[in-house]
Amino acid sequence: MKKNKTKFTAGAFLLPAMVSIFIFTLLPIVYTVYISFTNYNMYHLDDFSIVGFKNYISVLGGSISSVFFPVLGWTIVFALVSTAGSYSVGMLLAILLNNPNMKESGIYRSVLIVPWALPATIAILAWQGLLNEQYGGINSLLRLLHLSDGLPWMTDSFWARTGILIVNIWLGFPYMLNVCLGGLQGISPVYYEAAKIDGASKWYAFKSITFPLLTRLSAPLIISTFASNFNNFGNIYMITQGGPAREGSQFAGSTDILASTIYKMTTWSNRYELSATLSVFVFLIVGTLTLVNMNMSGAFKEAD
C-alpha cells in the first residue's frame, strides 16, 4: 500500500512536466511532420490535402532543391567556421591567461568575458551599426586610415558572410574561453613536467598534451555549440535579414541559413508545407548531433 502511494505521489509531481512536454514539445513536432505531408500553403488554407512524399521529393530533387542544398551547404560552413573559430580563439586566450606568472590575468578575463555578459540583442545591434556601409565604425576607420573606401558588408555576398562569421566568433569565444580554462585546470601538471624533463619544446607539449586532452574534455560542448550555431537564427536575421539577395531564389538570401529560410518561407511566402519539410530535416540533423553529444558526455550511461 505504501509503495503504491509513493508511486502515485511521484506521478503527481511528474504530471505537470509530462503535460508540458506533451503540449509544447511533442504536439508541435507531430503537427509539423503532418503538415510536411500536405499541400498546406497560401493557396490551400481551407482545402489542403495529403500529398505524401511530394514535398520531400521537391526539396531533395525537385524545384526546391536549388534552394535547399546551397543553403544547407552555407549552414554547415557557418556552423563549422563559427564553432572552430570561437574555439580556437578561446583556447589560445585560455592558454595565455592560464600562465601563473601573469598577475593581471583576472583583469583580462573580466574584459574578455564582456561579449558573453552583454545581452545578445544589444551586441548584435551594435555590430549591425558597425557594419553599416556608409556610417559604420569599421568602414569609417578604414577610410580614416586610407586603407579602403569601405567594404560592402551588406551588398556583397562574400563580405556579408565574412561579417556574419566575425560577429558569431566574437560572440562565441568567451564561452569557449571559459570552457578551455576549466579544461586546462583538469590537466595534471605531471605531464608537462615529464615533457620538460624529456626536453620537449612548448609547441610539442601543446601538440601532444594540451590540445588532445583539452579537445577530449570539451568535445561534448563543442558539438552542442555546433548544433546551436546550426540554428542560430537571431544573428543572421538581425544583421542582414538573410541578404543580399540570392540570384534565382525567392526564399533565401546569400546569408540565410536553414532556420532563417524556414522563417521566410512561413512568414513571407506562406509556404507552410515546405517550411515544415525543411524543419523535419533540421530536426533530424540537430537531433542526430544531440544524440552524439549525449553519448559522448555519458548521459546515457548508468551510474554504478
N, C-alpha and C positions, 0 to 999 in steps of 0.2 A: 504493500500500500504506500509506504514511504517512498519507494523507488519510483512508482508511477506519479506520485505528487511532485517529485524532483524533476521528472521528465516534463510534466505539464508546466512547471514554473519556468524551466529553461526554454520551452517552446513559446511561452507567453512573452519572454524577454526578446526572443529572436523574431517574433512575428512582425513587429514594425519594420525591422530591417529587411526581412524577406519580402514584405509587401512593397516596400520602396524599391527594392531591386527589380521586382516583377513589373512595376508600373513604369519606372524611369529608365530601366536598362533593357529588360527582356522584351517588353512590348514594342518599343521603338525599333529594336533590331528585327523582330519578326515582321513588323509593318513595312520596314524598308525593304526587306527581302521580298515581301509580297508585291510591293509597288514595282520592283525591278522586273517582275514577270508580267507587267501590264503595259498598256499604252496610255497611262495617265499623264496628260500634259494639258497645255492651254487649249488644245483642240478637242480634248475628250475629258472634260472635267466632270460631266454628269453621265456620260455613256461609255466609260472606259471598260476594257475587257482584258482577259488573259491572252497574252501573245506568246507565251512560252519563253524560249531562249533567244528570241529575236533581238532583244536589247543587248544581250551578251555577245551575240554574233556581230551586231553593229559596232560594238566597242572594240572587239578583238580583230575583226577582219572586214568590217563594213565602213560606212561613211564616217563614223566617229573615231575609227582607229587612227586617222590622220591627226586627231586632237589628242587622243589618249596616250599613244606611245611617246610622242615628243614631250608631253607634259610629265609623263611618268619618268622619262629619262632625266629631265631637269629636276624633278622632285628628288630622285635618288642622288644626283650630283649635289644639289642644295643641302640635303641632309648629311651626306658624306663629308663634304668640304666644311660645313659648319661644325660638325662634331669633331672631325680630325683637327681643324684649325683651332677651335676653342680648347681642345685637349692639349694640343702641342704648346700653345701659348701658356695655358695654365700649368702644365708640367714644367716648362722652362722657368717660369717665375717661381714655382714652388721650390725647385732645386736651388735657385738663387737665394730665396728667403729662408731656406732651411739651414743656412750657414750659421753655426752657433757663434761665430765671431762678429756677426752683423748685429750690433746692439740696437739699431733703429729699425729692425725688421718688423716690429709691431706697428710702427707708423706706416710703413709701406703696405702692410697687409690691410690696414684700415682704409688707405686711399684706393687700393686696387679692388676692394670689395664694393666700391661705390656703384658700379653698374648693376650689381646684383641687388643692392639695397634700394635703388631707385624703383619707383613704380614703373612697370614695363611700358605702360601707355605714354607716360611723360617722356621716358627715354626715347621711345620710337618717334614721337612727335618732334623731339629735339633733333633727332637725326634727319627727319624729313625736312626740317628747316635748313640744316647744314648742307644737305644735298640739293637744295634749290639751285637751279642752273643760273639764275640771274642775280639773286640776292643772298645765296647761301654762303656760309662761312668758308667752306672748303674752296669753292671757286674764287671767292674774294681774295683768299690768301694766295692762291695760285697766280692770280692777276697781279697782286701786290709784289710778289717775288719774281714776276716776269717769266714764270715757268710755263704758263699756258693761258689761253684766252678763256678758259673754262671748259670743264668736261661735261658732256651731255648725259648726266646721271639719269634723267627721266625720259629721254627721247631715243637713246641708243640702247639696243638690247644687251650688248656686251657690258657697257658701263652700268646699266641698270642692275644687271645681275651681280656685277662686281660690288656695287654699293650695298645691295641686299646682303651679300656674304660678309662684307666688312661689318655691317651693323650686327648681324647674327653672331659673328665671332666675338665682337666686343661685348655683347650682352651675355654670352655663354661662358667666357673664360673665367670669371670669378668663381663660378660653381666648380669648374674643373680645378681651379687653383686650390680650393678647399678640399676637394676630393684627393688631389695629389699630396697635399700637405698631410692629410690623415694617413694616406698610404705610406708616405716616407717614414712616419713615426712607427709603422709596423715592420719596417725592415731592420733586422738586427745589425748593429754596427760591427759585429764579429766578421761579417762577410767583407766589409771594407778593410778591416784590419788585416785579414788574411790576404786580400788582394794587394795591399800596400807592402806586406812582407815579401810577397812574390814579385814585387817590382812592377805591378800593373799600373798603367797610366790612368789618369782620371777618365779619359774617354773610354778606355777598355772597361773600367769599373762601371761606368754608366751603361755601356752597351751590354755587358754581361750580367750585371747585378741589378742596377736601379731600374732600367727600362723594362726588362721581362717581369720582375717581381711587382713593380708598380702597375703595369698593364694587367697582370693577372688579378691583382687585388681590385682594380677599378673596372674590370671588363663588364660586369652587370650594369654598372652605372653608365658606361659608355653606350651600351646597347639601348638602355632606356632613354638616353639623351637622343640617340639617332631616331628612335620611334617618335619622340616628342617633336624633333625637327621635321620629321616626315609630315606631320600635321600642323606645322607652325603657320597657321592662317594669319594671325594678327600682324606679324612683322611684314609679310608680303603686302597685305591689303592696305595697311595704314600708311605705308610709304609710297608705293607705286600703284596700288589698286590693280596689280597684275600687268600694268603697262610696261613698255609701249606695246602697241597692237601687234599681234602676230599675223602675218600675211596668210590669207585663206582660212582663218579661224574666227568664228563669231563667239565662241565660248571661252577662249583662253588667250591671254596676252603672253608676252615673252617671259615675264617673271612669275606667271601663275604656276602654283603647284597644284596637286590634285585637290587639296582641301579648298582652295580659293576657286578652282574651276567648278567644283561641285556647288559652291555658294552661288556663283554666277549663273550656272545652269538652272538653279532653283529660283532665285530672286529676280534675275534679269530676263531669262528666256522662258521660264515656267516649264522647263523640260524635266518634270519630276521623275519620269521613268528612267531617263539617262543618268540623272544625278543619283538616284537610288542604286543604279547598277554600278556606277563608279564608287559609291560608298561601300558596296559589298566588297569590291576589290581592295579598297583601302583597309577595310576591316580585316580581311584575310591577311594582308601584308603586315599590318601592325599587330594583329593577333599572333601571327607566327613569331614575330620579333619578341613579343611579350612572353610567349611560351619558352623561347630560347633563353630569355633573360631569367625567367623563374627557375629553369633547370640549372643554369649556371650559378645562380645565387643560392641554390639548395633549398628553395622554398617548398619543394615537394618531398623533401627527404624527411622521414620520420625520426624524431628525436629518440635517442637510446634511453 
